[in-house]
Amino acid sequence: MQYDRTDARILEIVQKNNRLTSEVIGEMAGLSATACQRRLKRLRSEGIIEADVSIVSAKAVGRPIQMLVMVSLERERSDIIDRFKKAIKSSVEVVNGFYVTGDADFVLYITARSMEDYEQFTRRFFYENPNIKGFKTLVVVDRVKVGFAVPIETPPED
């Protein structure tokens, strides 16, 4: 997957606001709307742009309890890891899940309506899974920064 300087500019723009029209993005990147649409389509088809999403306030939709949970598995076998990844993907409470190195095997970002709701989730998701050795919950006090924007490296000019 390669991209050029113009693609890099488009990526910077859409990470800040993906609701802009192709005309506006093209103008900001020095392209026609049609050329901009072609580039956006290619960036999506190549997986450079993975998704176009809106960031929703968990608190505003009734899920004010947010946690980061560090999960350790009993054994690190590929079948166990794959099953746990599948469980993460199918759980609506798990907003983000990361397979990591270090003290834990996974780090999860989870939202809940209440601590009682989270307790029910832990019983169902963690305690009933025999492959989980343990988990540690960190309750989020304040969301200081939220987003998915990554720094875009601008390729050198040819």
TORGUPA-181855 format. One record per residue: x, z, y of N, C-alpha, C in turn. Coordinates in steps of 0.02 Angstrom, whole numbers, padded with zeros to 5 digits, always signed. Each point is the difference from the previous one (the first is absolute). Layout:
N
XZYXZYXZY/...
END
This chain:
158
+00042+00000-00059-00042+00000+00059+00044+00000+00062/-00003-00053+00036+00039-00004+00061-00046-00013+00058/+00022+00021+00058-00037-00012+00061+00050-00013+00056/-00023-00035+00051+00044-00016+00056-00016+00044+00060/+00032-00015+00056-00008+00040+00061-00073-00002+00025/-00032-00057-00005-00070-00006+00022-00045+00042-00045/+00012-00004-00066-00038+00042-00047+00010+00074+00017/+00061+00019+00016+00015+00069+00017-00041+00022+00061/-00005-00043+00049-00039+00016+00060-00074+00007-00019/-00025-00044-00042-00070+00004-00022-00012+00066-00037/+00047+00019-00043-00007+00062-00038-00001+00061+00046/+00043-00001+00051-00001+00055+00049-00067+00005+00035/-00028-00057+00018-00064-00002+00036-00057+00026-00043/-00006-00027-00061-00057+00018-00042+00004+00072-00026/+00060+00028-00003+00006+00071-00020-00028+00045+00054/+00002-00021+00063-00027+00040+00055-00075-00010+00006/-00023-00062-00012-00072-00014+00006-00016-00063-00040/-00030+00009-00058-00015-00058-00043-00068-00030+00016/-00032+00023+00052-00065-00028+00020+00007-00055+00053/+00061-00012+00021+00010-00053+00050-00015-00068-00032/-00023-00046+00041-00015-00067-00025+00066-00038-00010/-00004-00054-00039+00058-00042-00010+00024-00030+00066/-00048-00012+00045+00019-00027+00065+00044+00050+00038/-00020+00063+00001+00037+00052+00036+00068+00012-00033/+00000+00007-00066+00063+00011-00037+00046-00059+00012/-00027-00061-00006+00040-00060+00011+00030-00002+00070/-00040+00017+00049+00024+00001+00069+00057+00050+00008/-00007+00059-00030+00051+00052+00005+00064-00020-00038/-00008-00041-00052+00058-00021-00041+00026-00069+00018/-00032-00032+00049+00022-00067+00021-00021-00056-00047/-00060+00007-00029-00025-00050-00048-00071-00021+00019/-00022-00056-00029-00070-00018+00006-00040+00044-00048/-00065+00004+00010-00042+00040-00044+00003-00026-00072/+00001-00065-00009+00003-00030-00067+00065+00017-00035/+00055-00006+00036+00065+00017-00029+00003+00074-00018/-00029+00041+00042-00003+00072-00013-00041+00015-00062/-00058-00033-00007-00042+00009-00059+00037-00020-00064/+00037-00056+00003+00039-00022-00059+00052+00052-00019/+00035+00027+00050+00051+00051-00014-00031+00063-00028/-00055+00023+00029-00033+00060-00025-00023-00010-00073/-00027-00059-00015-00022-00015-00068+00059+00003-00048/+00057-00029+00019+00060+00001-00042+00026+00072-00008/+00003+00038+00054+00024+00069-00003-00043+00042-00047/-00065-00014+00000-00045+00036-00046+00010-00024-00072/+00003-00065-00011+00006-00027-00068+00067+00020-00032/+00052+00007+00041+00066+00021-00027+00005+00076-00007/-00051+00037+00020+00001+00072-00008+00039+00037+00053/+00022-00035+00052+00034+00035+00055-00051+00042+00038/-00059-00029+00013-00057+00040+00024-00040+00018-00062/-00001+00064-00016-00034+00023-00060-00075+00009+00009/-00021+00021+00060-00071+00013+00012-00013+00004+00075/-00060-00013+00018-00024+00009+00069-00050+00057-00002/+00018+00057+00029-00042+00060-00007-00012+00033+00067/-00049+00045+00000-00012+00044+00057+00019+00070-00023/+00032+00037+00044+00017+00069-00016-00058+00044+00022/-00032+00033-00049-00060+00040+00012+00020+00074+00004/-00029+00036+00046+00011+00071+00006-00035+00036-00057/+00038+00033-00043-00029+00037-00056-00047+00054+00026/+00019+00033+00053-00040+00053+00030-00068-00028+00024/+00002-00058+00032-00061-00030+00028-00050-00020-00054/+00023-00013-00060-00045-00020-00055-00013+00057-00049/+00011+00061+00023-00018+00058-00041+00051+00022-00052/+00062-00020+00009+00053+00020-00047+00057+00032+00039/-00013+00058+00032+00049+00030+00045+00059+00034-00034/-00006+00014-00064+00055+00032-00036+00046-00054-00027/+00063+00004+00020+00049-00050-00021+00060+00037-00030/+00024-00026-00056+00056+00031-00035+00051-00051-00021/+00062+00023-00004+00053-00036-00034+00012+00039-00064/-00002-00033-00056+00007+00034-00064+00060-00029-00038/+00046+00044-00019+00058-00020-00040-00017+00014-00073/+00005-00052-00041-00021+00005-00070+00061-00012-00046/+00007+00045-00049+00053-00008-00051-00033-00012-00067/+00025-00050-00036-00026-00016-00066+00040+00037-00053/-00032+00012-00058+00034+00034-00056+00060-00040-00023/-00010-00065-00009+00054-00044-00024-00003-00063+00041/+00058-00030+00010+00003-00064+00036+00006-00056-00051/-00057-00017-00029-00005-00057-00046-00040-00054+00036/+00016-00062-00013-00033-00054+00036-00075-00001-00011/-00024+00016-00060-00072-00001-00011-00035+00055+00039/+00031+00059+00005-00029+00056+00038+00000-00017+00074/+00054-00027+00025+00005-00019+00070-00053-00053+00016/-00006-00050-00043-00049-00054+00011-00071+00027+00001/-00016+00046-00045-00067+00029-00001-00014+00040+00063/+00050+00037+00023-00010+00040+00061-00007-00046+00061/+00038-00054+00003-00007-00048+00054-00071-00029+00000/-00027-00014-00058-00068-00027-00006-00051+00052+00024/+00011+00063-00017-00045+00054+00022+00002+00006+00077/+00059-00006+00029+00006+00003+00073-00040-00057+00032/+00009-00060-00026-00034-00058+00028-00076+00005-00005/-00025+00033-00052-00072+00003-00010-00033+00060+00034/+00039+00044+00031-00027+00059+00032-00013-00012+00074/-00062+00008+00023-00016-00011+00071+00029+00055+00044/+00011+00059-00028+00028+00055+00039+00073-00012+00018/+00036-00037-00042+00071-00015+00013+00003-00060+00046/+00022+00012+00061+00004-00053+00050+00065-00039-00009/+00055+00035-00012+00065-00032-00012+00034+00036-00058/+00036-00038-00040+00037+00029-00055+00068-00033-00005/+00051+00041-00009+00068-00024-00002+00036+00027-00062/+00032-00043-00038+00043+00019-00056+00069+00011+00032/+00027+00061-00005+00060+00019+00039+00056+00028-00044/+00057+00007+00030+00056+00036-00031+00003+00069+00030/+00037+00044-00032+00009+00067+00028-00035+00053-00041/-00025+00051+00034-00031+00058-00033-00067-00016-00033/-00035-00051+00025-00065-00019-00027+00004-00072-00026/-00048-00017-00042-00004-00069-00025-00044-00043+00044/-00051+00030+00029-00047-00035+00044-00015+00043+00061/-00014-00033+00056-00027+00033+00059-00065-00035+00017/-00053+00039+00007-00066-00027+00014-00026+00025+00067/-00034-00043+00037-00036+00020+00060-00074+00000-00018/-00032+00058+00005-00068+00009-00024-00043+00027+00057/-00063-00023+00003-00048+00028+00048-00057+00033-00038/-00030+00049+00031-00057+00035-00031-00049+00024+00054/-00062+00012-00021-00051+00025+00046+00012+00074+00015/+00025+00037-00049+00011+00072+00008+00053+00022-00051/+00022+00061+00006+00048+00026-00049-00034+00006-00069/-00064+00016-00001-00037+00003-00063-00001-00070-00033/-00011-00051+00041+00001-00069-00024+00069-00016-00029/+00053+00021+00034+00068-00012-00024+00012+00037-00066/-00025+00061-00004+00009+00038-00062-00033-00036-00059/-00059-00026+00010-00034-00038-00053+00041-00062-00019/+00028-00033+00050+00042-00058-00013+00061+00020-00042/+00033+00056+00018+00059+00021-00038-00016+00015-00072/-00057+00031-00012-00021+00014-00069-00008-00064-00040/-00033-00048+00031-00014-00064-00034+00062-00044-00006/+00039-00004+00053+00055-00048+00003+00065+00028-00029/+00015+00062+00013+00064+00029-00022-00005+00042-00063/-00045+00050+00001-00002+00047-00055-00024-00031-00066/-00041-00051+00004-00024-00032-00061+00048-00053-00026/+00055-00011+00035+00049-00050-00022+00058+00037-00034/+00007-00006-00065+00053+00036-00036+00071-00023+00017/+00006-00057+00033+00067-00026+00017+00026+00026+00066/-00038+00041+00034+00023+00028+00064+00029+00069-00012/+00064+00006+00019+00034+00064-00007-00022+00048+00056/-00007-00027+00060-00020+00042+00056-00009-00041+00063/-00029+00032+00050-00008-00033+00065+00003+00053+00055/+00021-00021+00058+00007+00044+00058-00036-00033+00058/-00045+00038+00031-00041-00027+00054+00026+00024+00068/+00008-00047+00044+00017+00014+00070-00060-00021+00042/-00032+00048+00034-00058-00016+00042+00024-00026+00067/-00028-00056+00021+00018-00030+00064-00034+00039+00056/+00040+00025+00046-00027+00037+00058-00017-00048+00056/+00043-00050+00011-00011-00047+00054+00030-00067-00019/-00039-00052+00006+00024-00069-00011+00036-00022+00064/+00064+00001-00001+00039-00015+00060+00007-00074+00012/+00008-00039-00053+00006-00072+00006-00033-00032-00061/-00039-00051+00012-00035-00034-00054+00009-00075+00009/+00014-00034-00053+00005-00073+00004+00034-00028-00061/+00003-00065+00000+00034-00036-00054+00052-00048+00026/+00011+00000+00065+00048-00048+00030+00071+00015-00024/+00035-00052-00021+00070+00006-00019+00042-00038+00051/+00061+00023+00011+00044-00037+00046+00013-00070-00028/-00005-00050+00043+00011-00069-00021+00070-00022+00022/+00040-00018-00049+00066-00027+00014-00007-00072+00022/+00026-00016+00058-00003-00069+00024+00060-00038-00028/-00013-00054-00038+00055-00038-00028+00042-00031+00056/+00065-00009-00013+00042-00032+00051-00020-00072+00011/+00014-00025+00059-00015-00071+00013+00048-00042-00040/-00025-00059-00020+00042-00046-00041+00057-00028+00039/
END
